[in-house]
Amino acid sequence: MPSTFQTTPKPETVAIGGVGGSGTRLIAELFLRMGCYLGPDRNAADDNLWFTLLFRHSGVNPFDGSAEELNLAVELFVAAMANPGAMTRGQLMWLESLGARECGGRDPGWIRSRIDRIRSAGDSGPCEVGKWWGWKEPNTHVFIEAFMRRLPNLQYIHVVRNGCDMAYSANRNQLARWGGYFLRGPHDLTPRSALRYWCAVHRRMVCLRDANPERVLLVNYDELCGAPGEGIRRILERTGTSIGGDGLESLVESVRPPSSIGRHRKFGWRDLDPDDVNYVGSLGFDVA
């Protein structure tokens, strides 16, 4: 029997984020298998490259940037994803201005390609009503409050991986980009600073979840890998998605724990602040 997925009549928008290297790609793969539209322009990790362009360039910063530019980026991204035919002339003019800006070290050709693809999406006209759409880009958590204000049906899924393992990840792009804001001062790209950043991000996410329990879901990546059936059912319930045929079995089989789970045991605690390690443990992770 083929795998079948049905969404409820209620349209939902799903955003997926987390500290870089947390396992967001796995969650994106699950939603793609369930038929969720995550955008036409994605990289091998299924990051939405339109989001990367609009929210990782100089000028759009929720901490010390222009609120007007942040709102422009949110409105343009929503229009491009959900109803590209409705993009306005003003939005397209602002989009063109990004060609002259720095975007996370991306080369001009990459930036030009993203701009052109967003512009060309406008020729397709409005998307079908009720389309289940969303996006995955780890940096989403930095901007999520602006999106929650804009999209009342948004469900945010924040993937949380053991902070002690994350401290030794080679992916420190977020620490380099946002560390000064989350850590409120100078920092280096060491495991100690990486864990400090992880703790600061997740304290914020826990507060956001507690204030919006119906809209923010924290997914423990380690638990999902250990018991994928239970974890996937929780995600399905939150997003109002049902599965027919052998769909659930297919999703469960797609979850394969990486060998990097538990890598912190190779190093112990010698590089980390004990208070930060204790916070990781308080969220249910194995820090032994």
C-alpha positions as CSV (number, residue, x, y, z in Angstrom):
1,M,0.0,0.0,0.0
2,P,1.5,3.4,-0.9
3,S,2.2,6.0,1.7
4,T,-0.5,8.7,1.9
5,F,-0.5,11.9,3.9
6,Q,-3.5,14.1,4.5
7,T,-3.5,17.5,6.2
8,T,-6.5,18.9,8.0
9,P,-8.6,21.6,6.3
10,K,-7.0,24.2,8.6
11,P,-4.0,25.8,6.7
12,E,-0.9,25.8,8.7
13,T,2.5,27.4,8.2
14,V,5.5,25.6,9.6
15,A,8.9,27.1,10.4
16,I,11.8,25.0,11.4
17,G,14.9,26.4,13.1
18,G,17.7,25.7,15.6
19,V,21.3,26.2,16.4
20,G,23.3,25.2,13.3
21,G,24.0,21.4,13.3
22,S,21.0,20.6,15.5
23,G,19.3,18.2,13.1
24,T,16.9,20.6,11.4
25,R,17.5,18.8,8.1
26,L,15.9,15.7,9.5
27,I,12.7,17.6,10.5
28,A,12.6,19.2,7.0
29,E,12.9,15.8,5.4
30,L,9.9,14.6,7.5
31,F,7.8,17.6,6.4
32,L,8.7,17.2,2.7
33,R,7.7,13.6,2.9
34,M,4.4,14.7,4.4
35,G,3.8,17.0,1.4
36,C,4.6,20.4,3.0
37,Y,5.9,23.0,0.5
38,L,9.3,24.3,1.8
39,G,10.0,26.5,-1.1
40,P,11.5,26.1,-4.6
41,D,15.0,27.3,-3.9
42,R,16.8,25.1,-1.3
43,N,20.3,23.8,-0.8
44,A,21.4,20.2,-0.2
45,A,20.5,20.6,3.5
46,D,17.0,21.9,2.5
47,D,17.7,25.4,3.8
48,N,15.3,27.9,2.2
49,L,17.7,30.1,0.3
50,W,15.2,32.9,0.0
51,F,15.2,33.2,3.7
52,T,19.0,33.1,3.8
53,L,19.1,36.0,1.4
54,L,16.5,38.2,3.1
55,F,17.5,37.6,6.7
56,R,21.3,37.1,6.7
57,H,22.2,40.3,4.9
58,S,23.4,43.5,6.6
59,G,20.4,45.7,7.6
60,V,18.0,43.0,8.8
61,N,18.8,42.5,12.5
62,P,16.2,42.1,15.2
63,F,18.7,43.3,17.8
64,D,20.0,46.6,16.5
65,G,18.8,46.9,12.9
66,S,15.9,48.8,11.3
67,A,12.5,47.6,12.3
68,E,11.3,48.8,8.9
69,E,13.8,46.6,7.1
70,L,12.9,43.6,9.3
71,N,9.2,44.1,8.4
72,L,10.0,44.5,4.7
73,A,11.9,41.2,4.8
74,V,9.1,39.4,6.6
75,E,6.4,40.7,4.3
76,L,8.4,40.0,1.1
77,F,9.3,36.5,2.3
78,V,5.7,35.6,3.1
79,A,4.5,37.0,-0.2
80,A,7.2,35.2,-2.2
81,M,6.4,31.9,-0.5
82,A,2.6,32.0,-0.2
83,N,1.4,34.4,-2.9
84,P,4.2,35.5,-5.2
85,G,1.8,37.2,-7.6
86,A,1.0,39.7,-4.8
87,M,4.6,41.0,-4.4
88,T,4.4,44.8,-4.7
89,R,6.6,47.1,-6.8
90,G,8.0,48.6,-3.5
91,Q,9.0,45.1,-2.3
92,L,10.7,44.2,-5.6
93,M,12.6,47.5,-5.5
94,W,13.9,46.7,-2.0
95,L,14.7,43.2,-3.1
96,E,16.9,44.6,-5.9
97,S,18.8,46.8,-3.4
98,L,20.1,43.6,-1.7
99,G,22.4,43.1,-4.7
100,A,24.7,45.7,-3.3
101,R,24.8,44.4,0.2
102,E,26.8,41.8,2.1
103,C,25.0,38.6,2.7
104,G,26.9,36.3,5.1
105,G,30.0,36.2,2.8
106,R,28.0,35.0,-0.2
107,D,29.4,35.9,-3.6
108,P,27.5,38.4,-5.9
109,G,26.5,35.6,-8.3
110,W,24.7,33.7,-5.5
111,I,22.9,36.8,-4.4
112,R,21.9,37.7,-8.0
113,S,20.5,34.2,-8.5
114,R,18.3,34.4,-5.4
115,I,17.0,37.8,-6.4
116,D,16.2,36.6,-9.9
117,R,14.4,33.5,-8.6
118,I,12.2,35.5,-6.3
119,R,11.4,38.0,-9.0
120,S,10.5,35.2,-11.5
121,A,8.2,33.5,-8.9
122,G,5.9,36.6,-9.3
123,D,5.1,35.4,-12.8
124,S,3.4,32.3,-11.4
125,G,0.5,34.2,-9.9
126,P,-1.2,33.4,-6.6
127,C,-0.7,30.0,-4.9
128,E,-3.6,27.7,-4.4
129,V,-5.8,28.5,-1.4
130,G,-5.0,26.4,1.7
131,K,-1.6,25.3,0.5
132,W,0.4,23.8,3.4
133,W,3.7,25.7,3.3
134,G,6.7,26.5,5.5
135,W,10.4,26.7,5.5
136,K,13.5,25.4,7.2
137,E,16.5,27.6,7.9
138,P,18.4,27.3,11.2
139,N,18.6,31.0,11.8
140,T,14.8,31.2,11.8
141,H,14.9,31.2,15.7
142,V,16.6,34.6,15.6
143,F,13.6,36.2,13.8
144,I,10.7,33.9,14.9
145,E,8.9,36.5,17.0
146,A,8.5,38.8,14.0
147,F,7.0,35.9,12.0
148,M,4.7,34.9,14.8
149,R,3.2,38.4,14.8
150,R,2.8,38.3,11.1
151,L,1.4,34.7,10.7
152,P,-1.3,33.8,13.3
153,N,-1.4,30.2,12.1
154,L,2.4,29.7,12.3
155,Q,3.7,26.7,14.1
156,Y,7.4,27.0,15.0
157,I,9.4,23.8,15.5
158,H,12.7,24.4,17.2
159,V,15.1,21.4,17.1
160,V,17.2,21.0,20.2
161,R,20.3,18.8,20.3
162,N,22.4,18.1,23.3
163,G,24.3,21.3,24.0
164,C,27.4,19.4,25.2
165,D,27.6,17.6,21.8
166,M,26.9,20.9,20.0
167,A,29.8,22.6,21.8
168,Y,32.1,20.4,19.8
169,S,30.4,20.9,16.5
170,A,32.4,22.3,13.6
171,N,29.3,24.4,12.7
172,R,29.8,27.7,14.5
173,N,28.4,30.0,11.9
174,Q,25.6,31.3,14.2
175,L,28.1,31.8,17.1
176,A,30.1,34.0,14.7
177,R,27.1,35.9,13.4
178,W,24.9,36.3,16.5
179,G,27.2,35.5,19.5
180,G,27.8,39.1,20.3
181,Y,24.1,39.7,20.7
182,F,23.2,36.6,22.7
183,L,26.3,36.6,24.8
184,R,26.3,40.4,25.2
185,G,30.0,40.9,24.8
186,P,33.2,39.6,23.3
187,H,33.5,35.9,22.7
188,D,35.7,33.4,20.8
189,L,34.8,30.4,18.6
190,T,35.7,27.8,21.3
191,P,33.6,25.0,22.7
192,R,33.1,27.1,25.9
193,S,31.6,30.0,24.0
194,A,29.6,27.6,21.7
195,L,27.9,26.1,24.8
196,R,27.3,29.6,26.3
197,Y,25.6,30.5,23.0
198,W,23.5,27.3,23.0
199,C,22.3,28.0,26.6
200,A,21.4,31.6,25.8
201,V,19.5,30.6,22.7
202,H,17.6,27.9,24.5
203,R,16.7,30.0,27.6
204,R,15.1,32.4,25.1
205,M,13.3,29.5,23.3
206,V,12.0,28.0,26.5
207,C,10.6,31.3,27.5
208,L,9.0,31.7,24.1
209,R,7.5,28.2,24.3
210,D,6.2,28.8,27.8
211,A,4.5,32.0,26.6
212,N,3.1,30.3,23.4
213,P,2.7,26.7,24.2
214,E,0.3,26.1,21.3
215,R,2.6,27.7,18.7
216,V,6.1,26.7,19.7
217,L,7.3,23.1,19.8
218,L,10.7,22.1,21.1
219,V,11.8,18.8,19.6
220,N,14.5,17.0,21.5
221,Y,16.7,15.6,18.6
222,D,18.3,12.9,20.7
223,E,14.9,11.6,21.9
224,L,13.5,11.7,18.3
225,C,16.4,9.6,17.1
226,G,15.9,7.2,20.1
227,A,12.2,6.8,19.7
228,P,11.2,8.1,16.3
229,G,7.7,6.8,16.3
230,E,6.7,8.7,19.5
231,G,8.5,11.9,18.3
232,I,6.9,11.9,14.9
233,R,3.4,11.3,16.3
234,R,4.0,14.4,18.5
235,I,4.9,16.5,15.5
236,L,2.0,15.2,13.5
237,E,-0.4,16.0,16.3
238,R,0.9,19.5,16.7
239,T,0.6,20.2,12.9
240,G,-2.8,18.6,12.5
241,T,-1.5,16.0,10.0
242,S,-2.8,12.5,9.7
243,I,-1.1,9.6,7.9
244,G,-2.6,6.8,5.9
245,G,-1.2,3.5,4.5
246,D,2.4,2.8,5.6
247,G,3.2,6.5,5.9
248,L,4.2,6.4,9.6
249,E,6.4,3.4,9.2
250,S,8.1,5.1,6.2
251,L,8.8,8.2,8.3
252,V,10.1,6.2,11.2
253,E,12.5,4.2,9.0
254,S,13.8,7.5,7.6
255,V,15.2,8.5,11.0
256,R,18.8,7.3,11.4
257,P,20.8,8.6,14.5
258,P,24.1,10.1,13.6
259,S,27.4,8.8,15.1
260,S,28.0,12.2,16.6
261,I,25.4,11.7,19.3
262,G,27.4,11.6,22.6
263,R,30.6,13.0,21.1
264,H,31.1,15.2,24.2
265,R,32.2,12.1,26.1
266,K,35.5,12.2,24.2
267,F,36.3,15.5,25.8
268,G,34.6,15.6,29.2
269,W,33.8,18.9,30.8
270,R,37.3,20.4,30.9
271,D,36.5,23.0,28.2
272,L,33.0,23.9,29.4
273,D,31.4,26.0,32.2
274,P,29.9,23.6,34.7
275,D,26.8,25.9,35.1
276,D,26.2,25.6,31.4
277,V,26.6,21.9,31.5
278,N,24.0,21.7,34.3
279,Y,21.6,23.8,32.3
280,V,21.9,21.3,29.4
281,G,21.1,18.5,31.9
282,S,18.1,20.4,33.2
283,L,16.5,20.1,29.7
284,G,16.7,16.4,29.9
285,F,20.0,15.7,28.0
286,D,22.6,13.2,29.1
287,V,25.7,15.2,30.2
288,A,27.5,12.3,31.9
